[in-house]
Amino acid sequence: MRAGGAWVYEESGGSGAVLSHEALLEEYLQGIRFSSERRLGDLVRAMRLPLLADGEGRVYGLACMEAACDLGLEAKEVLPAAGAVEFAHIISMIHDALPALGRVVPELESYLEDVDQATAILAGDGFWGEALGLLTREQRGAPERVLRAVQELALATGTGGMVGGQSVGLRGVAERPEDVYRLKWGALFRASARMGAALAGGTERELDALGRCAWYAGVCQRISLELDGLIPTEERVFTGMLGRDGALELSGEARRSALAALEDSGIEARGMRGFLEYVVGVPRRKEG
């Protein structure tokens, strides 16, 4: 499945660099083996299933890779960090498959038919440890840069990020779609780009600008998924609150804000520009 506007982007001749980076990341993730111990076979299987589901594409890992490339690194140099970001997203996917949270992502509808809930919970916990392992054991770079990447991921996944967003969505206390997005998805999009930029030695100005671009690109991606019917009706945050026309208008505003953020970065940012078009889809689907 191509996520958001990605299939439109590919058909319209989008940047070969973004697509090649996507393939590189996919190959890297496919090659990860969590454990060879037979007694851990059920746990490993519970982790491999969501890892390979790829329902929304590898947008978080790509944001990390494109930001790093814009500041001089090669995409392959930040594969561990990109993998760590994807692992963090998978934790959220597993949460969405648990009946206690009352929400099921389409790609994992059969997950609890194959995996018992206790093992699923352990699998989610395991992904956080594996994410830290990728960053601290596999990611190369100056120690202070790697530490900054770890810090960015931690901030994006705790109460001020992904887990906080899950809580807001679960309790239905959001007044605006951005209230859920800002924590659950937006924080991780922002952190993904900031991690890549940090590993490349970016300045605070560059981290801020690339992070804002990724944040707004994520708004476009989420709206695209909702408009394409890839999100269950009850989980459509933007179209559910704003309607189709309102969501389309917000997507356009978010795209303009993402481009403005790149202008603020002071760099050409070809990678992040390509990433933005990847998640938006160019040209946008024909209306009606």
C-alpha positions as CSV (number, residue, x, y, z in Angstrom):
1,M,0.0,0.0,0.0
2,R,1.2,3.5,-0.9
3,A,0.6,5.9,2.0
4,G,-1.2,9.2,1.6
5,G,-0.3,10.9,-1.7
6,A,2.7,8.7,-2.2
7,W,1.2,6.7,-5.1
8,V,0.1,9.9,-6.8
9,Y,3.6,11.3,-6.2
10,E,5.3,8.2,-7.8
11,E,3.0,8.2,-10.8
12,S,3.6,11.9,-11.4
13,G,7.4,11.5,-11.6
14,G,8.3,12.5,-8.0
15,S,11.9,12.7,-6.8
16,G,13.7,9.5,-7.4
17,A,15.8,10.3,-4.3
18,V,12.9,10.1,-1.9
19,L,11.7,6.9,-3.5
20,S,15.1,5.3,-3.4
21,H,15.5,6.3,0.2
22,E,12.1,4.7,0.9
23,A,13.3,1.4,-0.7
24,L,16.6,1.6,1.3
25,L,14.8,2.0,4.6
26,E,12.4,-0.8,3.7
27,E,15.2,-3.1,3.0
28,Y,16.9,-2.1,6.2
29,L,13.8,-2.8,8.3
30,Q,13.0,-6.0,6.6
31,G,16.5,-7.3,7.6
32,I,16.1,-6.6,11.3
33,R,16.0,-9.7,13.4
34,F,15.0,-9.2,17.0
35,S,16.1,-12.5,18.5
36,S,17.1,-16.0,17.4
37,E,16.0,-17.6,20.7
38,R,13.3,-20.2,20.1
39,R,11.6,-19.5,23.4
40,L,11.1,-15.9,22.3
41,G,9.5,-16.9,19.0
42,D,6.0,-15.7,19.9
43,L,7.3,-12.3,20.9
44,V,9.4,-11.9,17.8
45,R,6.5,-12.8,15.7
46,A,4.3,-10.3,17.5
47,M,7.0,-7.6,16.6
48,R,7.5,-8.7,13.1
49,L,3.9,-8.5,12.1
50,P,3.4,-4.8,12.7
51,L,6.9,-4.0,11.5
52,L,6.0,-5.5,8.1
53,A,2.5,-4.1,8.0
54,D,3.7,-0.7,6.6
55,G,0.2,0.7,6.5
56,E,1.2,4.4,6.4
57,G,4.4,4.0,4.6
58,R,7.8,4.9,6.2
59,V,7.0,8.6,6.4
60,Y,8.7,9.1,9.8
61,G,11.9,7.4,8.9
62,L,11.9,9.3,5.6
63,A,11.6,12.6,7.3
64,C,14.7,11.7,9.3
65,M,16.6,10.7,6.2
66,E,15.7,13.7,4.1
67,A,16.6,16.2,6.8
68,A,20.0,14.5,7.3
69,C,20.6,14.5,3.5
70,D,19.8,18.2,3.3
71,L,22.6,18.9,5.7
72,G,25.2,16.8,4.1
73,L,24.9,13.2,5.2
74,E,24.0,10.2,3.0
75,A,20.7,8.5,3.7
76,K,22.3,5.2,4.6
77,E,24.2,7.0,7.4
78,V,21.1,7.6,9.4
79,L,19.3,4.3,8.8
80,P,19.5,3.3,12.5
81,A,17.9,6.6,13.6
82,A,15.2,6.2,10.8
83,G,14.5,2.7,12.0
84,A,14.2,3.9,15.6
85,V,11.6,6.5,14.6
86,E,9.7,3.8,12.8
87,F,9.8,1.6,15.8
88,A,8.3,4.4,17.9
89,H,5.5,4.7,15.4
90,I,4.8,1.0,15.6
91,I,4.3,1.3,19.3
92,S,1.4,3.6,18.5
93,M,0.1,1.1,15.9
94,I,0.1,-1.7,18.5
95,H,-1.8,0.6,20.9
96,D,-4.3,1.1,18.2
97,A,-4.9,-2.6,17.9
98,L,-5.7,-3.1,21.6
99,P,-9.4,-3.2,22.4
100,A,-8.8,-1.3,25.7
101,L,-8.0,1.7,23.5
102,G,-11.1,1.3,21.4
103,R,-9.4,1.9,18.1
104,V,-8.1,-0.4,15.3
105,V,-5.9,0.5,12.4
106,P,-6.9,-1.3,9.2
107,E,-3.5,-2.9,8.7
108,L,-3.7,-4.6,12.1
109,E,-7.3,-5.7,12.1
110,S,-6.2,-9.3,12.3
111,Y,-3.3,-8.7,14.6
112,L,-5.1,-9.9,17.8
113,E,-6.3,-12.9,15.9
114,D,-2.7,-14.0,15.5
115,V,-1.2,-12.5,18.7
116,D,-2.7,-12.6,22.3
117,Q,-3.1,-9.2,24.0
118,A,-0.4,-9.9,26.6
119,T,2.2,-10.6,24.0
120,A,1.1,-7.6,22.0
121,I,1.7,-5.4,24.9
122,L,5.1,-6.9,25.5
123,A,5.9,-6.4,21.8
124,G,5.1,-2.7,22.1
125,D,7.3,-2.4,25.1
126,G,10.0,-4.2,23.2
127,F,10.0,-1.8,20.3
128,W,11.0,1.1,22.6
129,G,14.0,-0.9,23.9
130,E,14.9,-1.9,20.3
131,A,14.6,1.8,19.2
132,L,17.1,2.8,21.9
133,G,19.3,0.0,20.8
134,L,19.4,1.2,17.2
135,L,20.3,4.7,18.3
136,T,22.9,3.8,21.0
137,R,24.5,0.7,19.4
138,E,24.1,1.1,15.7
139,Q,23.9,4.8,14.9
140,R,27.3,6.3,14.1
141,G,28.2,9.9,14.7
142,A,29.6,12.2,17.3
143,P,28.3,11.2,20.8
144,E,26.7,14.6,21.4
145,R,24.8,14.3,18.1
146,V,23.5,10.8,18.8
147,L,22.5,11.9,22.3
148,R,20.5,14.8,20.9
149,A,18.7,12.4,18.6
150,V,17.8,10.2,21.6
151,Q,16.5,13.2,23.4
152,E,14.4,14.3,20.5
153,L,12.8,10.8,20.3
154,A,12.2,10.6,24.0
155,L,10.4,14.0,24.0
156,A,8.2,13.0,21.1
157,T,7.0,9.7,22.6
158,G,6.2,10.5,26.2
159,T,3.4,12.5,27.8
160,G,4.3,15.5,25.8
161,G,4.1,13.5,22.6
162,M,2.7,10.2,21.3
163,V,1.5,8.7,24.6
164,G,-0.1,12.0,25.6
165,G,-1.9,12.2,22.2
166,Q,-3.2,8.7,22.7
167,S,-4.7,9.8,26.0
168,V,-6.3,12.9,24.6
169,G,-7.8,10.9,21.7
170,L,-9.0,8.1,24.0
171,R,-10.8,10.5,26.4
172,G,-12.3,12.5,23.6
173,V,-11.2,15.8,25.1
174,A,-9.9,17.4,22.0
175,E,-11.6,20.6,20.9
176,R,-9.7,20.9,17.6
177,P,-8.1,18.3,15.3
178,E,-4.7,19.8,16.0
179,D,-5.1,18.9,19.7
180,V,-4.8,15.2,18.9
181,Y,-2.4,15.6,15.9
182,R,0.1,17.9,17.8
183,L,0.8,15.1,20.3
184,K,0.1,11.8,18.7
185,W,1.6,12.3,15.2
186,G,2.9,15.8,15.0
187,A,5.5,15.5,17.7
188,L,6.9,12.4,16.1
189,F,7.0,14.0,12.6
190,R,8.8,17.0,14.1
191,A,11.3,14.8,16.1
192,S,12.0,12.7,13.0
193,A,13.4,15.6,11.0
194,R,15.1,17.2,14.0
195,M,16.9,13.8,14.7
196,G,18.2,13.7,11.1
197,A,19.3,17.3,11.3
198,A,21.0,16.8,14.7
199,L,22.9,13.8,13.4
200,A,24.2,15.9,10.5
201,G,25.3,18.6,12.9
202,G,22.6,21.1,12.0
203,T,22.2,24.5,13.8
204,E,19.3,25.2,16.1
205,R,17.8,27.3,13.3
206,E,18.0,24.4,10.9
207,L,16.6,21.9,13.4
208,D,13.7,24.2,14.1
209,A,12.9,24.9,10.4
210,L,13.2,21.3,9.3
211,G,11.1,20.1,12.3
212,R,8.4,22.6,11.5
213,C,8.3,21.5,7.9
214,A,7.9,17.9,8.9
215,W,5.2,18.8,11.4
216,Y,3.1,20.5,8.7
217,A,3.9,17.8,6.2
218,G,2.4,15.4,8.6
219,V,-0.8,17.4,8.7
220,C,-1.0,17.0,4.9
221,Q,-0.3,13.3,5.2
222,R,-2.9,12.6,7.8
223,I,-5.6,14.5,5.9
224,S,-4.6,12.7,2.7
225,L,-5.0,9.3,4.4
226,E,-8.4,10.4,5.7
227,L,-9.6,11.7,2.3
228,D,-8.4,8.5,0.6
229,G,-10.5,6.4,3.0
230,L,-7.5,4.7,4.6
231,I,-8.5,5.8,8.1
232,P,-11.6,4.3,9.7
233,T,-14.5,6.8,9.8
234,E,-14.5,7.1,13.6
235,E,-10.8,7.8,13.6
236,R,-10.8,10.6,11.0
237,V,-9.6,13.5,13.2
238,F,-9.5,16.3,10.5
239,T,-12.3,15.4,8.2
240,G,-14.4,14.3,11.2
241,M,-14.2,17.8,12.8
242,L,-13.7,20.0,9.8
243,G,-15.5,18.2,7.0
244,R,-14.0,17.4,3.6
245,D,-13.8,21.0,2.4
246,G,-12.4,22.3,5.7
247,A,-9.8,19.5,5.7
248,L,-8.7,20.3,2.2
249,E,-8.4,24.0,3.0
250,L,-6.3,23.1,6.1
251,S,-4.1,20.8,4.0
252,G,-3.3,23.7,1.6
253,E,-2.5,26.0,4.5
254,A,-0.2,23.3,6.0
255,R,1.6,22.8,2.7
256,R,2.3,26.6,2.5
257,S,3.5,26.7,6.1
258,A,5.8,23.8,5.4
259,L,7.4,25.6,2.4
260,A,7.7,28.7,4.5
261,A,9.5,26.8,7.2
262,L,12.0,25.6,4.6
263,E,12.6,29.2,3.4
264,D,13.4,30.0,7.0
265,S,16.0,27.2,7.2
266,G,18.4,29.1,4.9
267,I,19.3,25.9,3.0
268,E,18.1,24.5,-0.3
269,A,16.4,21.6,1.4
270,R,15.7,19.6,-1.7
271,G,15.2,16.4,0.3
272,M,12.5,17.9,2.6
273,R,10.9,19.5,-0.4
274,G,10.7,16.1,-2.0
275,F,9.4,14.6,1.2
276,L,6.6,17.2,1.4
277,E,5.5,16.4,-2.2
278,Y,5.7,12.7,-1.4
279,V,3.2,13.0,1.5
280,V,0.9,15.5,-0.3
281,G,0.9,13.9,-3.7
282,V,1.5,16.0,-6.8
283,P,-0.7,16.6,-8.6
284,R,-3.4,16.3,-5.9
285,R,-6.2,13.9,-6.6
286,K,-8.9,15.3,-8.9
287,E,-11.8,16.5,-6.9
288,G,-15.1,14.6,-7.2
